[in-house]
Amino acid sequence: MQTEINGFAIDQFNQYNLETKATQGVCPWADEHRKPENRKKKCSSYDWERGLGTCHNCNKTYQLHTYKRKGEAAREYVKPEQPDPEYPGMEFGIGDKVVEWFKTRGISQKTLYDLQIAEGPEFMPQTGKSENTIKFNYFMGGDLINIKYRDGRKNFKLFKGAEKVFYNIDSIVGYDTCVIVEGEMDVLAYHEAGITNVISVPNGATLNHNNLDYLDNCIDYFDDKEKVILAVDQDEAGIALQNELIRRLGAEVCYLTNLVDCKDANDYLLKYGKEELANTIKECRPVPLENVTTFKDIEHEVTDFVQNGFKRGYQIGLPNFDNIFSTYTGQFITVTGIPSSGKSDFVDQMVVGYNNNYGWKTAFASPENAPTYLHAHKLMRKVWQDMPRKADIGTAKWKQVADHVNDNFYFIDMERYTLETVLRKGAELVKRKGIKCLVIDPFNKIRDVDCKTEDVNRYTMEYLTKIETFAKKFDVLVFIVAHPTKMYKDSNGKIEEPTMYNIKGGGEWYDASYHGILVHRDYEAKTVKAKVLKVKFQNLGENGAEAYFKWEPRSGCFIPHFIENIDEEPMPWET
């Protein structure tokens, strides 16, 4: 007996008690659909290798087994009340008015039945009262996992506390191809056109916060996919979603559709019909070749540049630092400073800021931040903006912050760190968790076994080139914390501020790094200074500019501190 299919552990084998050695048999719902004299006639094909059954009478595809995911601790989610398996979708009822409305959108009653669309009252926070709603039921492994409600005013909500997953996710099990769309109506549209292995994101697309937590929950479903066809809206938010899906799933398996002059698949169905909508899948094109760019590939970016000029980069949310520094992804930042200056702590502050502003997730390869629970505690304080107390354990606030740290920050723990293993794990975390930042702290504790040269400069350049390649390929922002090799004192006996040339490898660090930041603590003034040592592009910051902070010991946060009589020259984009 099989124990797993496509990386999923079988929870209940042969849930409908069918004849296991047979390739054909009776549909489990034959009693519901057929006349009594026909109920024992064979109408289904069983594919035990893929774990799927298909009824040729009612055209229903169903899972032969139930599954459970492996490898991760289970999160506690609230589940909606499970439907009666003998009457899928119909226990709620669906009225004639709803059926007629769907017909105006090109959706037949059969498709509503196949996708188990329901109708019923639900309290909608947008209106402050109970409304009659359409219910899009989200199934996973045959279980009802979530429900999306839509009222007549086009307000939406998901079932509170339920797990976020792709809509119709069970439909792609056993297939090497799937289609991803942006809404449930688009799933119904493709189903109407005969494309059934199609799924939808649960909450549409946003411009800056495409965390795709639902992809985290469903990533194993894509392990066997040779082709993932993206048919999302082609507005700015839809393109951002499309790019993030490509980054997570890999450009080599992703294909793009052309919905020409239509907003989405449902509009395309209404305008051009079922056959033409199905053809958008047949005529999909691969994502543009890696390392080869044509003007058409970047015309949108060129147009935007002509219209708007240089754009500011991403910022951490501390105004004095944001005034002098920003960054893009696909780059790496070198952070240096003398021991105990606060380098690691400031990097933590930066990634928490990116998380707050843009929802970015971060992975840490930080041997010097061991043990891991203390590093997690530092991040918890910054997110909480206070020091958790014993009395806080188990409270709603504790659970909220703990869940946030758990879902957004990941710790790469290894007995022996190498650059190769860290980058490999980073690539895995991009796919499975969607990280946008990777912290290597410090670089000298994470060696590159492939770099055998004794030439320090050459070794450094090869090391940084591999990091740059990773950052570009996965569109990740990488932080490298690097200690200076030597420290010098001035005539008064104070340790001088190091530069990037003080790091082992010298000038290679300055040449290769996109950006450089010095973190320096002034114990007498009780301030911490962040100084921009290098920015690759002048629209992103100002070389030599400084920002000062007070470090708040309870929260571990850096609080902007403004020192008088500091000449501030305007930024290049302000002149």
Secondary structure as the mmCIF struct_conf table of DSSP 4:
data_model
#
loop_
_struct_conf.conf_type_id
_struct_conf.id
_struct_conf.beg_label_comp_id
_struct_conf.beg_label_asym_id
_struct_conf.beg_label_seq_id
_struct_conf.end_label_comp_id
_struct_conf.end_label_asym_id
_struct_conf.end_label_seq_id
BEND BEND1 THR A 3 THR A 3
STRN STRN1 GLU A 4 ILE A 5
TURN_TY1_P TURN_TY1_P1 ASN A 6 GLY A 7
STRN STRN2 PHE A 8 GLN A 12
BEND BEND2 PHE A 13 ASN A 14
TURN_TY1_P TURN_TY1_P2 GLN A 15 TYR A 16
TURN_TY1_P TURN_TY1_P3 THR A 20 LYS A 21
BEND BEND3 THR A 23 THR A 23
STRN STRN3 GLN A 24 GLY A 25
TURN_TY1_P TURN_TY1_P4 PRO A 28 TRP A 29
HELX_RH_AL_P HELX_RH_AL_P1 ALA A 30 HIS A 33
BEND BEND4 ARG A 34 ARG A 34
HELX_RH_3T_P HELX_RH_3T_P1 PRO A 36 ASN A 38
TURN_TY1_P TURN_TY1_P5 ARG A 39 LYS A 40
BEND BEND5 LYS A 41 LYS A 41
STRN STRN4 SER A 44 ASP A 47
TURN_TY1_P TURN_TY1_P6 TRP A 48 GLY A 51
STRN STRN5 LEU A 52 CYS A 55
TURN_TY1_P TURN_TY1_P7 HIS A 56 CYS A 58
STRN STRN6 THR A 61 GLN A 63
BEND BEND6 LEU A 64 HIS A 65
STRN STRN7 THR A 66 LYS A 68
BEND BEND7 GLY A 71 GLU A 72
HELX_LH_PP_P HELX_LH_PP_P1 ALA A 73 ARG A 75
HELX_LH_PP_P HELX_LH_PP_P2 PRO A 80 ASP A 84
TURN_TY1_P TURN_TY1_P8 PRO A 85 GLU A 86
BEND BEND8 TYR A 87 TYR A 87
TURN_TY1_P TURN_TY1_P9 PRO A 88 GLU A 91
BEND BEND9 PHE A 92 PHE A 92
HELX_RH_AL_P HELX_RH_AL_P2 ASP A 96 THR A 104
TURN_TY1_P TURN_TY1_P10 ARG A 105 GLY A 106
HELX_RH_AL_P HELX_RH_AL_P3 GLN A 109 ASP A 114
TURN_TY1_P TURN_TY1_P11 LEU A 115 GLN A 116
STRN STRN8 ALA A 118 MET A 124
TURN_TY1_P TURN_TY1_P12 PRO A 125 GLY A 128
STRN STRN9 LYS A 129 MET A 140
TURN_TY1_P TURN_TY1_P13 GLY A 141 GLY A 142
STRN STRN10 ASP A 143 ARG A 150
TURN_TY1_P TURN_TY1_P14 GLY A 152 ARG A 153
STRN STRN11 PHE A 156 LEU A 158
HELX_LH_PP_P HELX_LH_PP_P3 PHE A 159 PHE A 159
TURN_TY1_P TURN_TY1_P15 LYS A 160 GLY A 161
HELX_LH_PP_P HELX_LH_PP_P4 ALA A 162 LYS A 164
STRN STRN12 TYR A 167 TYR A 167
TURN_TY1_P TURN_TY1_P16 ASN A 168 ASN A 168
HELX_RH_3T_P HELX_RH_3T_P2 ILE A 169 ILE A 172
TURN_TY1_P TURN_TY1_P17 VAL A 173 GLY A 174
BEND BEND10 ASP A 176 ASP A 176
STRN STRN13 THR A 177 VAL A 181
BEND BEND11 GLU A 182 GLY A 183
HELX_RH_AL_P HELX_RH_AL_P4 GLU A 184 GLU A 192
TURN_TY1_P TURN_TY1_P18 ALA A 193 GLY A 194
BEND BEND12 ASN A 197 ASN A 197
STRN STRN14 VAL A 198 SER A 200
BEND BEND13 PRO A 202 ASN A 203
BEND BEND14 LEU A 207 ASN A 208
HELX_RH_AL_P HELX_RH_AL_P5 ASP A 213 CYS A 218
HELX_RH_3T_P HELX_RH_3T_P3 ILE A 219 PHE A 222
TURN_TY1_P TURN_TY1_P19 ASP A 223 ASP A 224
BEND BEND15 GLU A 226 GLU A 226
STRN STRN15 LYS A 227 LEU A 230
BEND BEND16 ASP A 235 ASP A 235
HELX_RH_AL_P HELX_RH_AL_P6 GLU A 236 LEU A 249
TURN_TY1_P TURN_TY1_P20 ALA A 251 VAL A 253
STRN STRN16 CYS A 254 LEU A 256
TURN_TY1_P TURN_TY1_P21 VAL A 260 ASP A 261
BEND BEND17 LYS A 263 ASP A 264
HELX_RH_AL_P HELX_RH_AL_P7 ALA A 265 TYR A 272
HELX_RH_AL_P HELX_RH_AL_P8 LYS A 274 LYS A 282
TURN_TY1_P TURN_TY1_P22 GLU A 283 GLU A 283
STRN STRN17 ARG A 285 PRO A 286
HELX_LH_PP_P HELX_LH_PP_P5 VAL A 287 LEU A 289
TURN_TY1_P TURN_TY1_P23 GLU A 290 ASN A 291
HELX_RH_AL_P HELX_RH_AL_P9 PHE A 295 ASN A 308
BEND BEND18 PHE A 310 PHE A 310
HELX_LH_PP_P HELX_LH_PP_P6 LYS A 311 ARG A 312
STRN STRN18 TYR A 314 TYR A 314
BEND BEND19 GLY A 317 GLY A 317
HELX_RH_AL_P HELX_RH_AL_P10 PRO A 319 ASP A 322
TURN_TY1_P TURN_TY1_P24 ASN A 323 ILE A 324
STRN STRN19 PHE A 325 PHE A 325
STRN STRN20 THR A 327 THR A 327
BEND BEND20 THR A 329 GLY A 330
STRN STRN21 PHE A 332 THR A 336
BEND BEND21 ILE A 338 ILE A 338
TURN_TY1_P TURN_TY1_P25 PRO A 339 SER A 340
BEND BEND22 SER A 341 GLY A 342
HELX_RH_AL_P HELX_RH_AL_P11 LYS A 343 TYR A 358
STRN STRN22 LYS A 361 ALA A 365
HELX_RH_3T_P HELX_RH_3T_P4 PRO A 367 ASN A 369
BEND BEND23 PRO A 371 PRO A 371
HELX_RH_AL_P HELX_RH_AL_P12 THR A 372 TRP A 384
TURN_TY1_P TURN_TY1_P26 GLN A 385 GLN A 385
BEND BEND24 ASP A 386 ASP A 386
HELX_RH_3T_P HELX_RH_3T_P5 LYS A 390 ASP A 392
TURN_TY1_P TURN_TY1_P27 ILE A 393 GLY A 394
BEND BEND25 THR A 395 THR A 395
HELX_RH_AL_P HELX_RH_AL_P13 ALA A 396 ASN A 408
STRN STRN23 PHE A 409 PHE A 411
BEND BEND26 GLU A 415 ARG A 416
STRN STRN24 THR A 418 THR A 418
HELX_RH_AL_P HELX_RH_AL_P14 LEU A 419 LYS A 433
STRN STRN25 ILE A 435 ILE A 440
BEND BEND27 ASP A 441 ASP A 441
HELX_RH_3T_P HELX_RH_3T_P6 PHE A 443 LYS A 445
BEND BEND28 ILE A 446 ILE A 446
STRN STRN26 ARG A 447 ARG A 447
TURN_TY1_P TURN_TY1_P28 VAL A 449 ASP A 450
BEND BEND29 GLU A 454 GLU A 454
HELX_RH_AL_P HELX_RH_AL_P15 VAL A 456 PHE A 474
TURN_TY1_P TURN_TY1_P29 ASP A 475 ASP A 475
STRN STRN27 LEU A 477 ALA A 482
STRN STRN28 PRO A 484 PRO A 484
BEND BEND30 THR A 485 THR A 485
STRN STRN29 LYS A 489 LYS A 489
TURN_TY1_P TURN_TY1_P30 SER A 491 ASN A 492
BEND BEND31 GLY A 493 GLY A 493
HELX_LH_PP_P HELX_LH_PP_P7 LYS A 494 LYS A 494
STRN STRN30 ILE A 495 ILE A 495
HELX_LH_PP_P HELX_LH_PP_P8 GLU A 496 PRO A 498
HELX_RH_3T_P HELX_RH_3T_P7 MET A 500 ASN A 502
STRN STRN31 ILE A 503 ILE A 503
TURN_TY1_P TURN_TY1_P31 LYS A 504 GLY A 506
HELX_RH_AL_P HELX_RH_AL_P16 GLY A 507 ALA A 512
BEND BEND32 TYR A 514 TYR A 514
STRN STRN32 HIS A 515 ASP A 522
TURN_TY1_P TURN_TY1_P32 TYR A 523 LYS A 526
STRN STRN33 THR A 527 VAL A 535
BEND BEND33 LYS A 536 PHE A 537
HELX_RH_3T_P HELX_RH_3T_P8 GLN A 538 LEU A 540
STRN STRN34 GLY A 541 GLY A 541
TURN_TY1_P TURN_TY1_P33 ASN A 543 GLY A 544
STRN STRN35 GLU A 546 GLU A 552
TURN_TY1_P TURN_TY1_P34 PRO A 553 GLY A 556
STRN STRN36 CYS A 557 HIS A 561
HELX_LH_PP_P HELX_LH_PP_P9 PHE A 562 ILE A 563
TURN_TY1_P TURN_TY1_P35 GLU A 564 ASN A 565
HELX_LH_PP_P HELX_LH_PP_P10 GLU A 569 MET A 571
HELX_RH_3T_P HELX_RH_3T_P9 PRO A 572 GLU A 574
#
